Amino acid sequence: MAVTANLPRFSRLSMCLLLSWTAVLVSGLGVVYVSHQCRLLYGELAQLQQEKNRLEIARGQNLLEASAQASLYRVEQLALGKLHMQVPALDEIVRVKP
């Protein structure tokens, strides 16, 4: 009769041990999953930073090109060459009074 009295206690202890091991395994798998996701996201972040750097370089080049296209010397050369414009003489300037 003493053997049957210890059986339920052993079963509780076994169940508790089983639940503890299950919790440890699930926790370990969770750590592995989160670590994998972290690595994937870090790789994606590195790619996005490279793309950002490439776009910043392209923007700087576009700004330089735009400033070169809008320079006063270039505009004056285009006005003189292509449009055949010229600076008016003093007697050709007409002042408009308000």
Phi and psi in radians as a Rosetta constraint file:
Dihedral C 1 N 2 CA 2 C 2 CIRCULARHARMONIC -1.164 0.35
Dihedral N 2 CA 2 C 2 N 3 CIRCULARHARMONIC -0.525 0.35
Dihedral C 2 N 3 CA 3 C 3 CIRCULARHARMONIC -1.226 0.35
Dihedral N 3 CA 3 C 3 N 4 CIRCULARHARMONIC -0.716 0.35
Dihedral C 3 N 4 CA 4 C 4 CIRCULARHARMONIC -1.249 0.35
Dihedral N 4 CA 4 C 4 N 5 CIRCULARHARMONIC -0.457 0.35
Dihedral C 4 N 5 CA 5 C 5 CIRCULARHARMONIC -1.244 0.35
Dihedral N 5 CA 5 C 5 N 6 CIRCULARHARMONIC -0.555 0.35
Dihedral C 5 N 6 CA 6 C 6 CIRCULARHARMONIC -1.436 0.35
Dihedral N 6 CA 6 C 6 N 7 CIRCULARHARMONIC -0.290 0.35
Dihedral C 6 N 7 CA 7 C 7 CIRCULARHARMONIC -1.086 0.35
Dihedral N 7 CA 7 C 7 N 8 CIRCULARHARMONIC -0.814 0.35
Dihedral C 7 N 8 CA 8 C 8 CIRCULARHARMONIC -1.124 0.35
Dihedral N 8 CA 8 C 8 N 9 CIRCULARHARMONIC -0.614 0.35
Dihedral C 8 N 9 CA 9 C 9 CIRCULARHARMONIC -1.180 0.35
Dihedral N 9 CA 9 C 9 N 10 CIRCULARHARMONIC -0.700 0.35
Dihedral C 9 N 10 CA 10 C 10 CIRCULARHARMONIC -1.117 0.35
Dihedral N 10 CA 10 C 10 N 11 CIRCULARHARMONIC -0.657 0.35
Dihedral C 10 N 11 CA 11 C 11 CIRCULARHARMONIC -1.170 0.35
Dihedral N 11 CA 11 C 11 N 12 CIRCULARHARMONIC -0.679 0.35
Dihedral C 11 N 12 CA 12 C 12 CIRCULARHARMONIC -1.130 0.35
Dihedral N 12 CA 12 C 12 N 13 CIRCULARHARMONIC -0.731 0.35
Dihedral C 12 N 13 CA 13 C 13 CIRCULARHARMONIC -1.141 0.35
Dihedral N 13 CA 13 C 13 N 14 CIRCULARHARMONIC -0.715 0.35
Dihedral C 13 N 14 CA 14 C 14 CIRCULARHARMONIC -1.127 0.35
Dihedral N 14 CA 14 C 14 N 15 CIRCULARHARMONIC -0.741 0.35
Dihedral C 14 N 15 CA 15 C 15 CIRCULARHARMONIC -1.125 0.35
Dihedral N 15 CA 15 C 15 N 16 CIRCULARHARMONIC -0.725 0.35
Dihedral C 15 N 16 CA 16 C 16 CIRCULARHARMONIC -1.115 0.35
Dihedral N 16 CA 16 C 16 N 17 CIRCULARHARMONIC -0.732 0.35
Dihedral C 16 N 17 CA 17 C 17 CIRCULARHARMONIC -1.131 0.35
Dihedral N 17 CA 17 C 17 N 18 CIRCULARHARMONIC -0.733 0.35
Dihedral C 17 N 18 CA 18 C 18 CIRCULARHARMONIC -1.103 0.35
Dihedral N 18 CA 18 C 18 N 19 CIRCULARHARMONIC -0.766 0.35
Dihedral C 18 N 19 CA 19 C 19 CIRCULARHARMONIC -1.132 0.35
Dihedral N 19 CA 19 C 19 N 20 CIRCULARHARMONIC -0.659 0.35
Dihedral C 19 N 20 CA 20 C 20 CIRCULARHARMONIC -1.124 0.35
Dihedral N 20 CA 20 C 20 N 21 CIRCULARHARMONIC -0.796 0.35
Dihedral C 20 N 21 CA 21 C 21 CIRCULARHARMONIC -1.114 0.35
Dihedral N 21 CA 21 C 21 N 22 CIRCULARHARMONIC -0.680 0.35
Dihedral C 21 N 22 CA 22 C 22 CIRCULARHARMONIC -1.111 0.35
Dihedral N 22 CA 22 C 22 N 23 CIRCULARHARMONIC -0.739 0.35
Dihedral C 22 N 23 CA 23 C 23 CIRCULARHARMONIC -1.115 0.35
Dihedral N 23 CA 23 C 23 N 24 CIRCULARHARMONIC -0.690 0.35
Dihedral C 23 N 24 CA 24 C 24 CIRCULARHARMONIC -1.140 0.35
Dihedral N 24 CA 24 C 24 N 25 CIRCULARHARMONIC -0.757 0.35
Dihedral C 24 N 25 CA 25 C 25 CIRCULARHARMONIC -1.134 0.35
Dihedral N 25 CA 25 C 25 N 26 CIRCULARHARMONIC -0.784 0.35
Dihedral C 25 N 26 CA 26 C 26 CIRCULARHARMONIC -1.102 0.35
Dihedral N 26 CA 26 C 26 N 27 CIRCULARHARMONIC -0.702 0.35
Dihedral C 26 N 27 CA 27 C 27 CIRCULARHARMONIC -1.116 0.35
Dihedral N 27 CA 27 C 27 N 28 CIRCULARHARMONIC -0.737 0.35
Dihedral C 27 N 28 CA 28 C 28 CIRCULARHARMONIC -1.100 0.35
Dihedral N 28 CA 28 C 28 N 29 CIRCULARHARMONIC -0.757 0.35
Dihedral C 28 N 29 CA 29 C 29 CIRCULARHARMONIC -1.127 0.35
Dihedral N 29 CA 29 C 29 N 30 CIRCULARHARMONIC -0.618 0.35
Dihedral C 29 N 30 CA 30 C 30 CIRCULARHARMONIC -1.125 0.35
Dihedral N 30 CA 30 C 30 N 31 CIRCULARHARMONIC -0.706 0.35
Dihedral C 30 N 31 CA 31 C 31 CIRCULARHARMONIC -1.114 0.35
Dihedral N 31 CA 31 C 31 N 32 CIRCULARHARMONIC -0.748 0.35
Dihedral C 31 N 32 CA 32 C 32 CIRCULARHARMONIC -1.094 0.35
Dihedral N 32 CA 32 C 32 N 33 CIRCULARHARMONIC -0.771 0.35
Dihedral C 32 N 33 CA 33 C 33 CIRCULARHARMONIC -1.108 0.35
Dihedral N 33 CA 33 C 33 N 34 CIRCULARHARMONIC -0.811 0.35
Dihedral C 33 N 34 CA 34 C 34 CIRCULARHARMONIC -1.139 0.35
Dihedral N 34 CA 34 C 34 N 35 CIRCULARHARMONIC -0.669 0.35
Dihedral C 34 N 35 CA 35 C 35 CIRCULARHARMONIC -1.112 0.35
Dihedral N 35 CA 35 C 35 N 36 CIRCULARHARMONIC -0.732 0.35
Dihedral C 35 N 36 CA 36 C 36 CIRCULARHARMONIC -1.102 0.35
Dihedral N 36 CA 36 C 36 N 37 CIRCULARHARMONIC -0.788 0.35
Dihedral C 36 N 37 CA 37 C 37 CIRCULARHARMONIC -1.073 0.35
Dihedral N 37 CA 37 C 37 N 38 CIRCULARHARMONIC -0.697 0.35
Dihedral C 37 N 38 CA 38 C 38 CIRCULARHARMONIC -1.079 0.35
Dihedral N 38 CA 38 C 38 N 39 CIRCULARHARMONIC -0.754 0.35
Dihedral C 38 N 39 CA 39 C 39 CIRCULARHARMONIC -1.117 0.35
Dihedral N 39 CA 39 C 39 N 40 CIRCULARHARMONIC -0.743 0.35
Dihedral C 39 N 40 CA 40 C 40 CIRCULARHARMONIC -1.080 0.35
Dihedral N 40 CA 40 C 40 N 41 CIRCULARHARMONIC -0.799 0.35
Dihedral C 40 N 41 CA 41 C 41 CIRCULARHARMONIC -1.175 0.35
Dihedral N 41 CA 41 C 41 N 42 CIRCULARHARMONIC -0.610 0.35
Dihedral C 41 N 42 CA 42 C 42 CIRCULARHARMONIC -1.163 0.35
Dihedral N 42 CA 42 C 42 N 43 CIRCULARHARMONIC -0.687 0.35
Dihedral C 42 N 43 CA 43 C 43 CIRCULARHARMONIC -1.093 0.35
Dihedral N 43 CA 43 C 43 N 44 CIRCULARHARMONIC -0.742 0.35
Dihedral C 43 N 44 CA 44 C 44 CIRCULARHARMONIC -1.129 0.35
Dihedral N 44 CA 44 C 44 N 45 CIRCULARHARMONIC -0.692 0.35
Dihedral C 44 N 45 CA 45 C 45 CIRCULARHARMONIC -1.081 0.35
Dihedral N 45 CA 45 C 45 N 46 CIRCULARHARMONIC -0.736 0.35
Dihedral C 45 N 46 CA 46 C 46 CIRCULARHARMONIC -1.104 0.35
Dihedral N 46 CA 46 C 46 N 47 CIRCULARHARMONIC -0.712 0.35
Dihedral C 46 N 47 CA 47 C 47 CIRCULARHARMONIC -1.125 0.35
Dihedral N 47 CA 47 C 47 N 48 CIRCULARHARMONIC -0.738 0.35
Dihedral C 47 N 48 CA 48 C 48 CIRCULARHARMONIC -1.149 0.35
Dihedral N 48 CA 48 C 48 N 49 CIRCULARHARMONIC -0.624 0.35
Dihedral C 48 N 49 CA 49 C 49 CIRCULARHARMONIC -1.180 0.35
Dihedral N 49 CA 49 C 49 N 50 CIRCULARHARMONIC -0.667 0.35
Dihedral C 49 N 50 CA 50 C 50 CIRCULARHARMONIC -1.102 0.35
Dihedral N 50 CA 50 C 50 N 51 CIRCULARHARMONIC -0.733 0.35
Dihedral C 50 N 51 CA 51 C 51 CIRCULARHARMONIC -1.116 0.35
Dihedral N 51 CA 51 C 51 N 52 CIRCULARHARMONIC -0.707 0.35
Dihedral C 51 N 52 CA 52 C 52 CIRCULARHARMONIC -1.075 0.35
Dihedral N 52 CA 52 C 52 N 53 CIRCULARHARMONIC -0.776 0.35
Dihedral C 52 N 53 CA 53 C 53 CIRCULARHARMONIC -1.099 0.35
Dihedral N 53 CA 53 C 53 N 54 CIRCULARHARMONIC -0.722 0.35
Dihedral C 53 N 54 CA 54 C 54 CIRCULARHARMONIC -1.100 0.35
Dihedral N 54 CA 54 C 54 N 55 CIRCULARHARMONIC -0.738 0.35
Dihedral C 54 N 55 CA 55 C 55 CIRCULARHARMONIC -1.191 0.35
Dihedral N 55 CA 55 C 55 N 56 CIRCULARHARMONIC -0.620 0.35
Dihedral C 55 N 56 CA 56 C 56 CIRCULARHARMONIC -1.153 0.35
Dihedral N 56 CA 56 C 56 N 57 CIRCULARHARMONIC -0.668 0.35
Dihedral C 56 N 57 CA 57 C 57 CIRCULARHARMONIC -1.135 0.35
Dihedral N 57 CA 57 C 57 N 58 CIRCULARHARMONIC -0.776 0.35
Dihedral C 57 N 58 CA 58 C 58 CIRCULARHARMONIC -1.095 0.35
Dihedral N 58 CA 58 C 58 N 59 CIRCULARHARMONIC -0.681 0.35
Dihedral C 58 N 59 CA 59 C 59 CIRCULARHARMONIC -1.121 0.35
Dihedral N 59 CA 59 C 59 N 60 CIRCULARHARMONIC -0.752 0.35
Dihedral C 59 N 60 CA 60 C 60 CIRCULARHARMONIC -1.071 0.35
Dihedral N 60 CA 60 C 60 N 61 CIRCULARHARMONIC -0.717 0.35
Dihedral C 60 N 61 CA 61 C 61 CIRCULARHARMONIC -1.137 0.35
Dihedral N 61 CA 61 C 61 N 62 CIRCULARHARMONIC -0.696 0.35
Dihedral C 61 N 62 CA 62 C 62 CIRCULARHARMONIC -1.148 0.35
Dihedral N 62 CA 62 C 62 N 63 CIRCULARHARMONIC -0.677 0.35
Dihedral C 62 N 63 CA 63 C 63 CIRCULARHARMONIC -1.128 0.35
Dihedral N 63 CA 63 C 63 N 64 CIRCULARHARMONIC -0.722 0.35
Dihedral C 63 N 64 CA 64 C 64 CIRCULARHARMONIC -1.091 0.35
Dihedral N 64 CA 64 C 64 N 65 CIRCULARHARMONIC -0.747 0.35
Dihedral C 64 N 65 CA 65 C 65 CIRCULARHARMONIC -1.145 0.35
Dihedral N 65 CA 65 C 65 N 66 CIRCULARHARMONIC -0.718 0.35
Dihedral C 65 N 66 CA 66 C 66 CIRCULARHARMONIC -1.140 0.35
Dihedral N 66 CA 66 C 66 N 67 CIRCULARHARMONIC -0.683 0.35
Dihedral C 66 N 67 CA 67 C 67 CIRCULARHARMONIC -1.211 0.35
Dihedral N 67 CA 67 C 67 N 68 CIRCULARHARMONIC -0.589 0.35
Dihedral C 67 N 68 CA 68 C 68 CIRCULARHARMONIC -1.195 0.35
Dihedral N 68 CA 68 C 68 N 69 CIRCULARHARMONIC -0.672 0.35
Dihedral C 68 N 69 CA 69 C 69 CIRCULARHARMONIC -1.202 0.35
Dihedral N 69 CA 69 C 69 N 70 CIRCULARHARMONIC -0.514 0.35
Dihedral C 69 N 70 CA 70 C 70 CIRCULARHARMONIC -1.708 0.35
Dihedral N 70 CA 70 C 70 N 71 CIRCULARHARMONIC 0.145 0.35
Dihedral C 70 N 71 CA 71 C 71 CIRCULARHARMONIC -1.130 0.35
Dihedral N 71 CA 71 C 71 N 72 CIRCULARHARMONIC 2.564 0.35
Dihedral C 71 N 72 CA 72 C 72 CIRCULARHARMONIC -1.096 0.35
Dihedral N 72 CA 72 C 72 N 73 CIRCULARHARMONIC -0.650 0.35
Dihedral C 72 N 73 CA 73 C 73 CIRCULARHARMONIC -1.087 0.35
Dihedral N 73 CA 73 C 73 N 74 CIRCULARHARMONIC -0.771 0.35
Dihedral C 73 N 74 CA 74 C 74 CIRCULARHARMONIC -1.137 0.35
Dihedral N 74 CA 74 C 74 N 75 CIRCULARHARMONIC -0.738 0.35
Dihedral C 74 N 75 CA 75 C 75 CIRCULARHARMONIC -1.093 0.35
Dihedral N 75 CA 75 C 75 N 76 CIRCULARHARMONIC -0.729 0.35
Dihedral C 75 N 76 CA 76 C 76 CIRCULARHARMONIC -1.130 0.35
Dihedral N 76 CA 76 C 76 N 77 CIRCULARHARMONIC -0.732 0.35
Dihedral C 76 N 77 CA 77 C 77 CIRCULARHARMONIC -1.114 0.35
Dihedral N 77 CA 77 C 77 N 78 CIRCULARHARMONIC -0.709 0.35
Dihedral C 77 N 78 CA 78 C 78 CIRCULARHARMONIC -1.146 0.35
Dihedral N 78 CA 78 C 78 N 79 CIRCULARHARMONIC -0.712 0.35
Dihedral C 78 N 79 CA 79 C 79 CIRCULARHARMONIC -1.118 0.35
Dihedral N 79 CA 79 C 79 N 80 CIRCULARHARMONIC -0.732 0.35
Dihedral C 79 N 80 CA 80 C 80 CIRCULARHARMONIC -1.271 0.35
Dihedral N 80 CA 80 C 80 N 81 CIRCULARHARMONIC -0.741 0.35
Dihedral C 80 N 81 CA 81 C 81 CIRCULARHARMONIC -1.399 0.35
Dihedral N 81 CA 81 C 81 N 82 CIRCULARHARMONIC -1.024 0.35
Dihedral C 81 N 82 CA 82 C 82 CIRCULARHARMONIC -1.429 0.35
Dihedral N 82 CA 82 C 82 N 83 CIRCULARHARMONIC -0.696 0.35
Dihedral C 82 N 83 CA 83 C 83 CIRCULARHARMONIC -1.683 0.35
Dihedral N 83 CA 83 C 83 N 84 CIRCULARHARMONIC -0.083 0.35
Dihedral C 83 N 84 CA 84 C 84 CIRCULARHARMONIC 0.929 0.35
Dihedral N 84 CA 84 C 84 N 85 CIRCULARHARMONIC 0.728 0.35
Dihedral C 84 N 85 CA 85 C 85 CIRCULARHARMONIC -1.530 0.35
Dihedral N 85 CA 85 C 85 N 86 CIRCULARHARMONIC 2.742 0.35
Dihedral C 85 N 86 CA 86 C 86 CIRCULARHARMONIC -2.548 0.35
Dihedral N 86 CA 86 C 86 N 87 CIRCULARHARMONIC 2.803 0.35
Dihedral C 86 N 87 CA 87 C 87 CIRCULARHARMONIC -1.307 0.35
Dihedral N 87 CA 87 C 87 N 88 CIRCULARHARMONIC 2.256 0.35
Dihedral C 87 N 88 CA 88 C 88 CIRCULARHARMONIC -1.236 0.35
Dihedral N 88 CA 88 C 88 N 89 CIRCULARHARMONIC 2.629 0.35
Dihedral C 88 N 89 CA 89 C 89 CIRCULARHARMONIC -1.284 0.35
Dihedral N 89 CA 89 C 89 N 90 CIRCULARHARMONIC 2.874 0.35
Dihedral C 89 N 90 CA 90 C 90 CIRCULARHARMONIC -1.066 0.35
Dihedral N 90 CA 90 C 90 N 91 CIRCULARHARMONIC -0.621 0.35
Dihedral C 90 N 91 CA 91 C 91 CIRCULARHARMONIC -1.335 0.35
Dihedral N 91 CA 91 C 91 N 92 CIRCULARHARMONIC -0.208 0.35
Dihedral C 91 N 92 CA 92 C 92 CIRCULARHARMONIC -1.588 0.35
Dihedral N 92 CA 92 C 92 N 93 CIRCULARHARMONIC -0.196 0.35
Dihedral C 92 N 93 CA 93 C 93 CIRCULARHARMONIC -1.395 0.35
Dihedral N 93 CA 93 C 93 N 94 CIRCULARHARMONIC 2.220 0.35
Dihedral C 93 N 94 CA 94 C 94 CIRCULARHARMONIC -1.956 0.35
Dihedral N 94 CA 94 C 94 N 95 CIRCULARHARMONIC 2.223 0.35
Dihedral C 94 N 95 CA 95 C 95 CIRCULARHARMONIC -1.697 0.35
Dihedral N 95 CA 95 C 95 N 96 CIRCULARHARMONIC 2.278 0.35
Dihedral C 95 N 96 CA 96 C 96 CIRCULARHARMONIC -1.804 0.35
Dihedral N 96 CA 96 C 96 N 97 CIRCULARHARMONIC 2.188 0.35
Dihedral C 96 N 97 CA 97 C 97 CIRCULARHARMONIC -1.585 0.35
Dihedral N 97 CA 97 C 97 N 98 CIRCULARHARMONIC 2.435 0.35
